[in-house]
Amino acid sequence: MSQRPGRTPTLLSLHDLELITELVARPAEFLLYLRRRRNPDVTVMFHAPDELGLFLYFFEAGLWIEPDPAQVCAAFPFLPEPTTAELRRYRAQKPSFLTSRTDVLDKWFHTKGRDDTGSGSAPKPAMVPSPLAPLLDQLQSWNVTGWLSIGATLLSLATSAQHKFARHGDILLNNPRPNGQGRSMTVPVTASVDPAEGWLFVWATRPAGQDPDDAEKSLRSYLRAKKHQLGLPRGVVFLYDEPTRDLVGALYDGHIGPLDAALTATLQSLRPASELQRSIHPNAKRLPRGTKDTPKQRQKRKR
């Protein structure tokens, strides 16, 4: 298996892998774990007694390591200079010593064969609930091209950002254009030092009377041109029908080559990259660094 520069292979025992596959609720969770686990700084910043300890911490707090803001800006040149808060947050990171988390796992494992209604059954460890879970499940059920990678990227967002993403469709639908044209919202995801991990997410509406084929063609052209403008390799449009308010399509684009003449001509009409909002990645899921995790702290965080 080939590796990107700066990445390390993840080695899992068959026993750990079997347990993890039972714990994840959807494939995107496992892919996100592999993305986070392959960061070479993980074993430096997180000291755990075993692999399952790291995985259960991933469920709790994301296993997130703040990237160097300067390197992020180098990977995505359209971003503004790092803020003082971003630099301070990056420099404040310290190694964390994770206590064992397998007690809850062991209790679930040894009682999972019992009737769920029985008093002796124990809850299965689970990832922090995501407001985007219905969208992820719909993309998977539709077998949308790129559904697995789209899902893992959406789950990688901070919980606060996920709530915003979950509302984007309704915001557009609740505020239709008076001229009868569709609306759209574009957000790049750029919290990595690797340009290949950048994503472009677009929410768009299709007004009553617009031909579905015309709407799809127009949005696919916009998505590809905007990705090219920003230098992002992958993107997706979530298309909503205004009369029914239903999600009617998820249009994926992974094209990384040059644009044809028609799309090249449209680049001049695109809004400047500086007007885009950068999404915030999973700081909200990260536990304070430099402190030893204790049962008391875990209980306090769950309130």
ChimeraX commands (.cxc) that place a marker at each C-alpha (Angstrom):
marker #1 position 0.00,0.00,0.00 radius 0.5
marker #1 position 1.52,3.34,-1.06 radius 0.5
marker #1 position 1.88,6.10,1.49 radius 0.5
marker #1 position 1.80,9.86,1.15 radius 0.5
marker #1 position 4.90,11.68,2.39 radius 0.5
marker #1 position 4.69,12.28,6.12 radius 0.5
marker #1 position 2.17,9.50,6.66 radius 0.5
marker #1 position 2.72,6.24,8.45 radius 0.5
marker #1 position 0.89,2.93,7.96 radius 0.5
marker #1 position -1.61,1.96,10.61 radius 0.5
marker #1 position -1.21,-1.55,11.99 radius 0.5
marker #1 position -4.19,-3.14,13.73 radius 0.5
marker #1 position -4.40,-6.58,15.26 radius 0.5
marker #1 position -7.20,-8.75,13.93 radius 0.5
marker #1 position -8.84,-8.69,17.37 radius 0.5
marker #1 position -8.81,-4.88,17.53 radius 0.5
marker #1 position -10.05,-4.62,13.95 radius 0.5
marker #1 position -12.91,-6.99,14.65 radius 0.5
marker #1 position -13.99,-4.97,17.69 radius 0.5
marker #1 position -13.70,-1.66,15.84 radius 0.5
marker #1 position -15.88,-2.91,13.00 radius 0.5
marker #1 position -18.54,-3.80,15.56 radius 0.5
marker #1 position -18.30,-0.41,17.24 radius 0.5
marker #1 position -18.56,1.91,14.24 radius 0.5
marker #1 position -22.09,2.86,13.24 radius 0.5
marker #1 position -21.15,3.73,9.65 radius 0.5
marker #1 position -18.11,3.20,7.39 radius 0.5
marker #1 position -17.27,6.92,7.34 radius 0.5
marker #1 position -16.38,6.75,11.04 radius 0.5
marker #1 position -13.75,4.08,10.36 radius 0.5
marker #1 position -12.28,6.01,7.42 radius 0.5
marker #1 position -11.99,9.14,9.55 radius 0.5
marker #1 position -10.24,7.14,12.26 radius 0.5
marker #1 position -7.69,5.86,9.73 radius 0.5
marker #1 position -7.09,9.40,8.48 radius 0.5
marker #1 position -6.46,10.66,12.00 radius 0.5
marker #1 position -4.50,7.61,13.12 radius 0.5
marker #1 position -2.06,7.84,10.20 radius 0.5
marker #1 position -0.89,11.28,11.33 radius 0.5
marker #1 position 2.68,10.61,12.54 radius 0.5
marker #1 position 2.18,13.06,15.43 radius 0.5
marker #1 position -0.57,10.95,16.98 radius 0.5
marker #1 position 1.80,8.70,18.89 radius 0.5
marker #1 position 3.71,11.77,20.05 radius 0.5
marker #1 position 0.71,13.77,21.24 radius 0.5
marker #1 position -1.39,10.90,22.61 radius 0.5
marker #1 position 0.03,8.27,24.93 radius 0.5
marker #1 position -2.45,5.41,25.36 radius 0.5
marker #1 position -2.05,1.92,26.85 radius 0.5
marker #1 position -3.29,0.23,23.67 radius 0.5
marker #1 position -4.84,0.77,20.23 radius 0.5
marker #1 position -8.38,0.48,21.53 radius 0.5
marker #1 position -7.63,3.28,23.97 radius 0.5
marker #1 position -6.78,5.54,21.02 radius 0.5
marker #1 position -9.89,4.45,19.15 radius 0.5
marker #1 position -12.22,5.10,22.09 radius 0.5
marker #1 position -10.59,8.49,22.58 radius 0.5
marker #1 position -11.32,9.13,18.91 radius 0.5
marker #1 position -14.98,8.41,19.67 radius 0.5
marker #1 position -14.88,10.86,22.58 radius 0.5
marker #1 position -12.83,13.74,21.22 radius 0.5
marker #1 position -11.78,13.09,17.63 radius 0.5
marker #1 position -8.06,12.27,18.02 radius 0.5
marker #1 position -7.47,15.69,16.50 radius 0.5
marker #1 position -4.08,17.40,16.31 radius 0.5
marker #1 position -3.99,21.08,15.43 radius 0.5
marker #1 position -1.95,21.57,12.22 radius 0.5
marker #1 position 0.65,24.29,11.85 radius 0.5
marker #1 position -1.38,27.29,10.59 radius 0.5
marker #1 position 1.53,28.53,8.51 radius 0.5
marker #1 position 1.76,25.19,6.71 radius 0.5
marker #1 position -2.00,25.15,6.17 radius 0.5
marker #1 position -1.79,28.55,4.48 radius 0.5
marker #1 position 1.10,27.31,2.36 radius 0.5
marker #1 position -1.03,24.33,1.27 radius 0.5
marker #1 position -3.99,26.57,0.43 radius 0.5
marker #1 position -2.65,29.94,-0.77 radius 0.5
marker #1 position -6.09,31.57,-1.00 radius 0.5
marker #1 position -6.42,31.52,2.80 radius 0.5
marker #1 position -5.66,34.65,4.84 radius 0.5
marker #1 position -2.67,34.83,7.12 radius 0.5
marker #1 position -3.02,32.82,10.36 radius 0.5
marker #1 position -4.72,34.65,13.18 radius 0.5
marker #1 position -3.12,35.17,16.56 radius 0.5
marker #1 position -5.65,32.77,18.08 radius 0.5
marker #1 position -4.80,30.05,15.57 radius 0.5
marker #1 position -1.08,30.40,16.22 radius 0.5
marker #1 position -1.60,30.42,19.98 radius 0.5
marker #1 position -3.81,27.32,19.82 radius 0.5
marker #1 position -1.23,25.45,17.76 radius 0.5
marker #1 position 1.66,26.38,20.05 radius 0.5
marker #1 position -0.31,25.52,23.20 radius 0.5
marker #1 position -0.62,21.85,22.30 radius 0.5
marker #1 position 1.02,19.43,24.69 radius 0.5
marker #1 position 1.13,15.63,24.86 radius 0.5
marker #1 position -1.84,13.97,26.56 radius 0.5
marker #1 position -1.69,10.84,28.69 radius 0.5
marker #1 position -4.85,8.83,28.12 radius 0.5
marker #1 position -6.05,6.55,30.86 radius 0.5
marker #1 position -7.59,3.19,30.02 radius 0.5
marker #1 position -11.00,3.39,28.38 radius 0.5
marker #1 position -11.61,-0.33,27.97 radius 0.5
marker #1 position -13.74,-0.82,31.10 radius 0.5
marker #1 position -16.86,0.39,29.28 radius 0.5
marker #1 position -15.86,-1.60,26.21 radius 0.5
marker #1 position -15.33,-4.78,28.24 radius 0.5
marker #1 position -18.68,-4.37,29.98 radius 0.5
marker #1 position -20.46,-4.00,26.63 radius 0.5
marker #1 position -18.57,-6.91,25.08 radius 0.5
marker #1 position -19.43,-9.33,27.87 radius 0.5
marker #1 position -23.13,-8.38,27.94 radius 0.5
marker #1 position -23.85,-7.79,24.23 radius 0.5
marker #1 position -25.40,-11.23,23.79 radius 0.5
marker #1 position -28.13,-10.53,26.33 radius 0.5
marker #1 position -31.58,-9.21,25.62 radius 0.5
marker #1 position -31.39,-5.45,25.07 radius 0.5
marker #1 position -34.25,-5.00,27.50 radius 0.5
marker #1 position -32.45,-6.87,30.24 radius 0.5
marker #1 position -31.06,-5.00,33.20 radius 0.5
marker #1 position -27.65,-6.59,32.71 radius 0.5
marker #1 position -27.02,-5.23,29.21 radius 0.5
marker #1 position -24.47,-2.44,28.77 radius 0.5
marker #1 position -24.49,0.34,26.14 radius 0.5
marker #1 position -22.09,0.06,23.23 radius 0.5
marker #1 position -19.42,2.78,23.02 radius 0.5
marker #1 position -20.30,5.17,20.22 radius 0.5
marker #1 position -18.95,8.22,18.44 radius 0.5
marker #1 position -20.21,11.65,19.47 radius 0.5
marker #1 position -23.61,12.02,17.72 radius 0.5
marker #1 position -23.47,14.03,14.50 radius 0.5
marker #1 position -26.22,16.35,13.23 radius 0.5
marker #1 position -25.10,15.32,9.73 radius 0.5
marker #1 position -25.76,11.61,10.29 radius 0.5
marker #1 position -29.03,11.60,8.26 radius 0.5
marker #1 position -27.21,13.16,5.30 radius 0.5
marker #1 position -24.36,10.64,5.52 radius 0.5
marker #1 position -26.78,7.74,5.62 radius 0.5
marker #1 position -28.73,9.09,2.65 radius 0.5
marker #1 position -25.58,9.49,0.56 radius 0.5
marker #1 position -24.58,5.92,1.36 radius 0.5
marker #1 position -28.03,4.54,0.57 radius 0.5
marker #1 position -27.98,6.36,-2.78 radius 0.5
marker #1 position -24.46,5.02,-3.45 radius 0.5
marker #1 position -23.39,8.52,-4.46 radius 0.5
marker #1 position -19.95,8.68,-6.03 radius 0.5
marker #1 position -17.52,9.59,-3.25 radius 0.5
marker #1 position -20.04,8.99,-0.45 radius 0.5
marker #1 position -17.48,7.41,1.87 radius 0.5
marker #1 position -14.92,10.18,1.58 radius 0.5
marker #1 position -17.63,12.86,1.73 radius 0.5
marker #1 position -18.97,11.32,4.92 radius 0.5
marker #1 position -15.59,11.08,6.64 radius 0.5
marker #1 position -14.82,14.70,5.75 radius 0.5
marker #1 position -18.12,15.94,7.12 radius 0.5
marker #1 position -17.60,13.96,10.34 radius 0.5
marker #1 position -14.16,15.54,10.70 radius 0.5
marker #1 position -15.68,18.97,11.26 radius 0.5
marker #1 position -16.12,20.48,14.69 radius 0.5
marker #1 position -19.53,19.76,16.17 radius 0.5
marker #1 position -20.39,23.46,15.88 radius 0.5
marker #1 position -19.44,23.45,12.19 radius 0.5
marker #1 position -21.48,20.30,11.60 radius 0.5
marker #1 position -24.55,22.03,13.02 radius 0.5
marker #1 position -23.95,24.93,10.62 radius 0.5
marker #1 position -23.53,22.59,7.66 radius 0.5
marker #1 position -26.75,20.79,8.61 radius 0.5
marker #1 position -28.65,24.11,8.44 radius 0.5
marker #1 position -27.28,25.40,5.13 radius 0.5
marker #1 position -29.93,23.71,2.99 radius 0.5
marker #1 position -32.82,25.08,5.08 radius 0.5
marker #1 position -31.30,28.57,5.11 radius 0.5
marker #1 position -31.23,28.65,1.31 radius 0.5
marker #1 position -34.70,27.15,0.98 radius 0.5
marker #1 position -36.16,29.62,3.49 radius 0.5
marker #1 position -34.76,32.57,1.53 radius 0.5
marker #1 position -35.51,32.01,-2.17 radius 0.5
marker #1 position -34.52,34.65,-4.70 radius 0.5
marker #1 position -37.41,36.91,-5.79 radius 0.5
marker #1 position -36.24,36.66,-9.42 radius 0.5
marker #1 position -36.86,32.92,-9.50 radius 0.5
marker #1 position -33.22,31.89,-9.70 radius 0.5
marker #1 position -31.66,29.29,-7.43 radius 0.5
marker #1 position -29.43,30.09,-4.48 radius 0.5
marker #1 position -26.11,28.61,-3.43 radius 0.5
marker #1 position -23.54,28.64,-0.63 radius 0.5
marker #1 position -19.90,27.59,-1.03 radius 0.5
marker #1 position -17.52,26.57,1.78 radius 0.5
marker #1 position -13.99,25.14,1.44 radius 0.5
marker #1 position -12.67,22.69,4.04 radius 0.5
marker #1 position -8.97,23.37,4.52 radius 0.5
marker #1 position -7.65,22.22,7.90 radius 0.5
marker #1 position -4.69,20.16,6.71 radius 0.5
marker #1 position -1.10,20.72,5.65 radius 0.5
marker #1 position -1.73,18.45,2.65 radius 0.5
marker #1 position -3.38,20.13,-0.38 radius 0.5
marker #1 position -4.72,16.74,-1.46 radius 0.5
marker #1 position -7.04,16.74,1.58 radius 0.5
marker #1 position -8.86,19.93,0.64 radius 0.5
marker #1 position -12.57,19.83,-0.15 radius 0.5
marker #1 position -15.15,22.22,-1.59 radius 0.5
marker #1 position -18.74,21.92,-0.36 radius 0.5
marker #1 position -21.60,23.65,-2.15 radius 0.5
marker #1 position -25.28,23.83,-1.20 radius 0.5
marker #1 position -27.65,24.86,-4.00 radius 0.5
marker #1 position -31.36,25.08,-4.72 radius 0.5
marker #1 position -33.28,24.31,-7.89 radius 0.5
marker #1 position -36.28,26.64,-8.29 radius 0.5
marker #1 position -39.63,25.58,-9.68 radius 0.5
marker #1 position -39.61,25.50,-13.43 radius 0.5
marker #1 position -35.89,24.99,-13.92 radius 0.5
marker #1 position -35.01,21.97,-16.01 radius 0.5
marker #1 position -33.26,19.37,-13.80 radius 0.5
marker #1 position -30.66,18.59,-16.46 radius 0.5
marker #1 position -29.86,22.28,-16.93 radius 0.5
marker #1 position -29.51,22.78,-13.18 radius 0.5
marker #1 position -27.16,19.82,-12.82 radius 0.5
marker #1 position -25.04,20.87,-15.80 radius 0.5
marker #1 position -24.70,24.43,-14.50 radius 0.5
marker #1 position -23.79,23.34,-10.98 radius 0.5
marker #1 position -21.27,20.75,-12.15 radius 0.5
marker #1 position -19.57,23.42,-14.26 radius 0.5
marker #1 position -19.49,25.84,-11.32 radius 0.5
marker #1 position -18.12,23.20,-8.97 radius 0.5
marker #1 position -15.29,22.23,-11.31 radius 0.5
marker #1 position -14.36,25.84,-12.09 radius 0.5
marker #1 position -14.43,26.87,-8.42 radius 0.5
marker #1 position -12.29,23.91,-7.41 radius 0.5
marker #1 position -9.78,24.89,-10.08 radius 0.5
marker #1 position -9.77,28.51,-8.89 radius 0.5
marker #1 position -9.01,27.44,-5.31 radius 0.5
marker #1 position -6.73,24.52,-6.15 radius 0.5
marker #1 position -8.95,22.00,-4.34 radius 0.5
marker #1 position -8.99,18.42,-5.66 radius 0.5
marker #1 position -12.46,17.28,-4.59 radius 0.5
marker #1 position -15.88,18.79,-4.17 radius 0.5
marker #1 position -19.58,18.07,-3.97 radius 0.5
marker #1 position -22.82,19.96,-4.55 radius 0.5
marker #1 position -25.84,19.17,-2.40 radius 0.5
marker #1 position -28.82,20.08,-4.57 radius 0.5
marker #1 position -32.24,20.82,-3.05 radius 0.5
marker #1 position -35.55,21.18,-4.86 radius 0.5
marker #1 position -37.29,24.38,-3.78 radius 0.5
marker #1 position -40.94,23.25,-4.21 radius 0.5
marker #1 position -40.51,20.01,-2.23 radius 0.5
marker #1 position -37.47,21.06,-0.09 radius 0.5
marker #1 position -36.03,17.60,-0.73 radius 0.5
marker #1 position -32.38,16.82,-1.31 radius 0.5
marker #1 position -32.51,15.61,-4.91 radius 0.5
marker #1 position -28.85,15.16,-5.76 radius 0.5
marker #1 position -25.25,15.04,-4.56 radius 0.5
marker #1 position -22.91,15.93,-7.42 radius 0.5
marker #1 position -19.31,14.83,-6.79 radius 0.5
marker #1 position -16.29,16.08,-8.75 radius 0.5
marker #1 position -12.74,14.78,-8.39 radius 0.5
marker #1 position -11.29,16.22,-11.60 radius 0.5
marker #1 position -7.78,17.65,-11.10 radius 0.5
marker #1 position -6.65,18.30,-14.67 radius 0.5
marker #1 position -6.84,21.49,-16.74 radius 0.5
marker #1 position -10.19,23.05,-17.58 radius 0.5
marker #1 position -11.65,23.05,-21.05 radius 0.5
marker #1 position -12.00,26.35,-22.92 radius 0.5
marker #1 position -15.59,26.97,-21.84 radius 0.5
marker #1 position -14.86,26.55,-18.13 radius 0.5
marker #1 position -11.64,28.54,-18.37 radius 0.5
marker #1 position -13.67,31.46,-19.68 radius 0.5
marker #1 position -15.99,31.32,-16.64 radius 0.5
marker #1 position -13.14,31.78,-14.13 radius 0.5
marker #1 position -13.26,35.55,-14.57 radius 0.5
marker #1 position -16.91,35.61,-13.48 radius 0.5
marker #1 position -16.29,33.79,-10.18 radius 0.5
marker #1 position -16.21,35.72,-6.94 radius 0.5
marker #1 position -12.73,36.20,-5.45 radius 0.5
marker #1 position -11.46,33.41,-3.21 radius 0.5
marker #1 position -11.00,35.90,-0.37 radius 0.5
marker #1 position -14.79,36.17,-0.01 radius 0.5
marker #1 position -15.18,32.51,0.92 radius 0.5
marker #1 position -15.63,31.35,4.50 radius 0.5
marker #1 position -13.20,28.77,5.79 radius 0.5
marker #1 position -14.83,26.05,7.84 radius 0.5
marker #1 position -13.60,25.36,11.35 radius 0.5
marker #1 position -12.28,21.88,12.01 radius 0.5
marker #1 position -12.77,19.75,15.10 radius 0.5
marker #1 position -11.33,21.87,17.90 radius 0.5
marker #1 position -14.62,21.45,19.75 radius 0.5
marker #1 position -14.06,17.71,19.92 radius 0.5
marker #1 position -10.56,18.00,21.34 radius 0.5
marker #1 position -9.92,17.60,25.05 radius 0.5
marker #1 position -7.58,20.02,26.85 radius 0.5
marker #1 position -3.95,19.10,26.28 radius 0.5
marker #1 position -1.32,18.68,28.95 radius 0.5
marker #1 position -3.67,17.26,31.55 radius 0.5
marker #1 position -4.11,13.67,32.52 radius 0.5
marker #1 position -7.61,12.44,31.69 radius 0.5
marker #1 position -9.51,11.28,34.76 radius 0.5
marker #1 position -12.97,9.80,35.30 radius 0.5
marker #1 position -14.02,13.05,37.01 radius 0.5
marker #1 position -13.03,15.09,33.97 radius 0.5
marker #1 position -14.86,12.73,31.64 radius 0.5
marker #1 position -18.06,13.05,33.69 radius 0.5
marker #1 position -17.83,16.84,33.68 radius 0.5
marker #1 position -17.47,16.99,29.90 radius 0.5
marker #1 position -20.66,14.96,29.35 radius 0.5
marker #1 position -22.90,17.52,31.01 radius 0.5
marker link #1:1,2 radius 0.2
marker link #1:2,3 radius 0.2
marker link #1:3,4 radius 0.2
marker link #1:4,5 radius 0.2
marker link #1:5,6 radius 0.2
marker link #1:6,7 radius 0.2
marker link #1:7,8 radius 0.2
marker link #1:8,9 radius 0.2
marker link #1:9,10 radius 0.2
marker link #1:10,11 radius 0.2
marker link #1:11,12 radius 0.2
marker link #1:12,13 radius 0.2
marker link #1:13,14 radius 0.2
marker link #1:14,15 radius 0.2
marker link #1:15,16 radius 0.2
marker link #1:16,17 radius 0.2
marker link #1:17,18 radius 0.2
marker link #1:18,19 radius 0.2
marker link #1:19,20 radius 0.2
marker link #1:20,21 radius 0.2
marker link #1:21,22 radius 0.2
marker link #1:22,23 radius 0.2
marker link #1:23,24 radius 0.2
marker link #1:24,25 radius 0.2
marker link #1:25,26 radius 0.2
marker link #1:26,27 radius 0.2
marker link #1:27,28 radius 0.2
marker link #1:28,29 radius 0.2
marker link #1:29,30 radius 0.2
marker link #1:30,31 radius 0.2
marker link #1:31,32 radius 0.2
marker link #1:32,33 radius 0.2
marker link #1:33,34 radius 0.2
marker link #1:34,35 radius 0.2
marker link #1:35,36 radius 0.2
marker link #1:36,37 radius 0.2
marker link #1:37,38 radius 0.2
marker link #1:38,39 radius 0.2
marker link #1:39,40 radius 0.2
marker link #1:40,41 radius 0.2
marker link #1:41,42 radius 0.2
marker link #1:42,43 radius 0.2
marker link #1:43,44 radius 0.2
marker link #1:44,45 radius 0.2
marker link #1:45,46 radius 0.2
marker link #1:46,47 radius 0.2
marker link #1:47,48 radius 0.2
marker link #1:48,49 radius 0.2
marker link #1:49,50 radius 0.2
marker link #1:50,51 radius 0.2
marker link #1:51,52 radius 0.2
marker link #1:52,53 radius 0.2
marker link #1:53,54 radius 0.2
marker link #1:54,55 radius 0.2
marker link #1:55,56 radius 0.2
marker link #1:56,57 radius 0.2
marker link #1:57,58 radius 0.2
marker link #1:58,59 radius 0.2
marker link #1:59,60 radius 0.2
marker link #1:60,61 radius 0.2
marker link #1:61,62 radius 0.2
marker link #1:62,63 radius 0.2
marker link #1:63,64 radius 0.2
marker link #1:64,65 radius 0.2
marker link #1:65,66 radius 0.2
marker link #1:66,67 radius 0.2
marker link #1:67,68 radius 0.2
marker link #1:68,69 radius 0.2
marker link #1:69,70 radius 0.2
marker link #1:70,71 radius 0.2
marker link #1:71,72 radius 0.2
marker link #1:72,73 radius 0.2
marker link #1:73,74 radius 0.2
marker link #1:74,75 radius 0.2
marker link #1:75,76 radius 0.2
marker link #1:76,77 radius 0.2
marker link #1:77,78 radius 0.2
marker link #1:78,79 radius 0.2
marker link #1:79,80 radius 0.2
marker link #1:80,81 radius 0.2
marker link #1:81,82 radius 0.2
marker link #1:82,83 radius 0.2
marker link #1:83,84 radius 0.2
marker link #1:84,85 radius 0.2
marker link #1:85,86 radius 0.2
marker link #1:86,87 radius 0.2
marker link #1:87,88 radius 0.2
marker link #1:88,89 radius 0.2
marker link #1:89,90 radius 0.2
marker link #1:90,91 radius 0.2
marker link #1:91,92 radius 0.2
marker link #1:92,93 radius 0.2
marker link #1:93,94 radius 0.2
marker link #1:94,95 radius 0.2
marker link #1:95,96 radius 0.2
marker link #1:96,97 radius 0.2
marker link #1:97,98 radius 0.2
marker link #1:98,99 radius 0.2
marker link #1:99,100 radius 0.2
marker link #1:100,101 radius 0.2
marker link #1:101,102 radius 0.2
marker link #1:102,103 radius 0.2
marker link #1:103,104 radius 0.2
marker link #1:104,105 radius 0.2
marker link #1:105,106 radius 0.2
marker link #1:106,107 radius 0.2
marker link #1:107,108 radius 0.2
marker link #1:108,109 radius 0.2
marker link #1:109,110 radius 0.2
marker link #1:110,111 radius 0.2
marker link #1:111,112 radius 0.2
marker link #1:112,113 radius 0.2
marker link #1:113,114 radius 0.2
marker link #1:114,115 radius 0.2
marker link #1:115,116 radius 0.2
marker link #1:116,117 radius 0.2
marker link #1:117,118 radius 0.2
marker link #1:118,119 radius 0.2
marker link #1:119,120 radius 0.2
marker link #1:120,121 radius 0.2
marker link #1:121,122 radius 0.2
marker link #1:122,123 radius 0.2
marker link #1:123,124 radius 0.2
marker link #1:124,125 radius 0.2
marker link #1:125,126 radius 0.2
marker link #1:126,127 radius 0.2
marker link #1:127,128 radius 0.2
marker link #1:128,129 radius 0.2
marker link #1:129,130 radius 0.2
marker link #1:130,131 radius 0.2
marker link #1:131,132 radius 0.2
marker link #1:132,133 radius 0.2
marker link #1:133,134 radius 0.2
marker link #1:134,135 radius 0.2
marker link #1:135,136 radius 0.2
marker link #1:136,137 radius 0.2
marker link #1:137,138 radius 0.2
marker link #1:138,139 radius 0.2
marker link #1:139,140 radius 0.2
marker link #1:140,141 radius 0.2
marker link #1:141,142 radius 0.2
marker link #1:142,143 radius 0.2
marker link #1:143,144 radius 0.2
marker link #1:144,145 radius 0.2
marker link #1:145,146 radius 0.2
marker link #1:146,147 radius 0.2
marker link #1:147,148 radius 0.2
marker link #1:148,149 radius 0.2
marker link #1:149,150 radius 0.2
marker link #1:150,151 radius 0.2
marker link #1:151,152 radius 0.2
marker link #1:152,153 radius 0.2
marker link #1:153,154 radius 0.2
marker link #1:154,155 radius 0.2
marker link #1:155,156 radius 0.2
marker link #1:156,157 radius 0.2
marker link #1:157,158 radius 0.2
marker link #1:158,159 radius 0.2
marker link #1:159,160 radius 0.2
marker link #1:160,161 radius 0.2
marker link #1:161,162 radius 0.2
marker link #1:162,163 radius 0.2
marker link #1:163,164 radius 0.2
marker link #1:164,165 radius 0.2
marker link #1:165,166 radius 0.2
marker link #1:166,167 radius 0.2
marker link #1:167,168 radius 0.2
marker link #1:168,169 radius 0.2
marker link #1:169,170 radius 0.2
marker link #1:170,171 radius 0.2
marker link #1:171,172 radius 0.2
marker link #1:172,173 radius 0.2
marker link #1:173,174 radius 0.2
marker link #1:174,175 radius 0.2
marker link #1:175,176 radius 0.2
marker link #1:176,177 radius 0.2
marker link #1:177,178 radius 0.2
marker link #1:178,179 radius 0.2
marker link #1:179,180 radius 0.2
marker link #1:180,181 radius 0.2
marker link #1:181,182 radius 0.2
marker link #1:182,183 radius 0.2
marker link #1:183,184 radius 0.2
marker link #1:184,185 radius 0.2
marker link #1:185,186 radius 0.2
marker link #1:186,187 radius 0.2
marker link #1:187,188 radius 0.2
marker link #1:188,189 radius 0.2
marker link #1:189,190 radius 0.2
marker link #1:190,191 radius 0.2
marker link #1:191,192 radius 0.2
marker link #1:192,193 radius 0.2
marker link #1:193,194 radius 0.2
marker link #1:194,195 radius 0.2
marker link #1:195,196 radius 0.2
marker link #1:196,197 radius 0.2
marker link #1:197,198 radius 0.2
marker link #1:198,199 radius 0.2
marker link #1:199,200 radius 0.2
marker link #1:200,201 radius 0.2
marker link #1:201,202 radius 0.2
marker link #1:202,203 radius 0.2
marker link #1:203,204 radius 0.2
marker link #1:204,205 radius 0.2
marker link #1:205,206 radius 0.2
marker link #1:206,207 radius 0.2
marker link #1:207,208 radius 0.2
marker link #1:208,209 radius 0.2
marker link #1:209,210 radius 0.2
marker link #1:210,211 radius 0.2
marker link #1:211,212 radius 0.2
marker link #1:212,213 radius 0.2
marker link #1:213,214 radius 0.2
marker link #1:214,215 radius 0.2
marker link #1:215,216 radius 0.2
marker link #1:216,217 radius 0.2
marker link #1:217,218 radius 0.2
marker link #1:218,219 radius 0.2
marker link #1:219,220 radius 0.2
marker link #1:220,221 radius 0.2
marker link #1:221,222 radius 0.2
marker link #1:222,223 radius 0.2
marker link #1:223,224 radius 0.2
marker link #1:224,225 radius 0.2
marker link #1:225,226 radius 0.2
marker link #1:226,227 radius 0.2
marker link #1:227,228 radius 0.2
marker link #1:228,229 radius 0.2
marker link #1:229,230 radius 0.2
marker link #1:230,231 radius 0.2
marker link #1:231,232 radius 0.2
marker link #1:232,233 radius 0.2
marker link #1:233,234 radius 0.2
marker link #1:234,235 radius 0.2
marker link #1:235,236 radius 0.2
marker link #1:236,237 radius 0.2
marker link #1:237,238 radius 0.2
marker link #1:238,239 radius 0.2
marker link #1:239,240 radius 0.2
marker link #1:240,241 radius 0.2
marker link #1:241,242 radius 0.2
marker link #1:242,243 radius 0.2
marker link #1:243,244 radius 0.2
marker link #1:244,245 radius 0.2
marker link #1:245,246 radius 0.2
marker link #1:246,247 radius 0.2
marker link #1:247,248 radius 0.2
marker link #1:248,249 radius 0.2
marker link #1:249,250 radius 0.2
marker link #1:250,251 radius 0.2
marker link #1:251,252 radius 0.2
marker link #1:252,253 radius 0.2
marker link #1:253,254 radius 0.2
marker link #1:254,255 radius 0.2
marker link #1:255,256 radius 0.2
marker link #1:256,257 radius 0.2
marker link #1:257,258 radius 0.2
marker link #1:258,259 radius 0.2
marker link #1:259,260 radius 0.2
marker link #1:260,261 radius 0.2
marker link #1:261,262 radius 0.2
marker link #1:262,263 radius 0.2
marker link #1:263,264 radius 0.2
marker link #1:264,265 radius 0.2
marker link #1:265,266 radius 0.2
marker link #1:266,267 radius 0.2
marker link #1:267,268 radius 0.2
marker link #1:268,269 radius 0.2
marker link #1:269,270 radius 0.2
marker link #1:270,271 radius 0.2
marker link #1:271,272 radius 0.2
marker link #1:272,273 radius 0.2
marker link #1:273,274 radius 0.2
marker link #1:274,275 radius 0.2
marker link #1:275,276 radius 0.2
marker link #1:276,277 radius 0.2
marker link #1:277,278 radius 0.2
marker link #1:278,279 radius 0.2
marker link #1:279,280 radius 0.2
marker link #1:280,281 radius 0.2
marker link #1:281,282 radius 0.2
marker link #1:282,283 radius 0.2
marker link #1:283,284 radius 0.2
marker link #1:284,285 radius 0.2
marker link #1:285,286 radius 0.2
marker link #1:286,287 radius 0.2
marker link #1:287,288 radius 0.2
marker link #1:288,289 radius 0.2
marker link #1:289,290 radius 0.2
marker link #1:290,291 radius 0.2
marker link #1:291,292 radius 0.2
marker link #1:292,293 radius 0.2
marker link #1:293,294 radius 0.2
marker link #1:294,295 radius 0.2
marker link #1:295,296 radius 0.2
marker link #1:296,297 radius 0.2
marker link #1:297,298 radius 0.2
marker link #1:298,299 radius 0.2
marker link #1:299,300 radius 0.2
marker link #1:300,301 radius 0.2
marker link #1:301,302 radius 0.2
marker link #1:302,303 radius 0.2
view
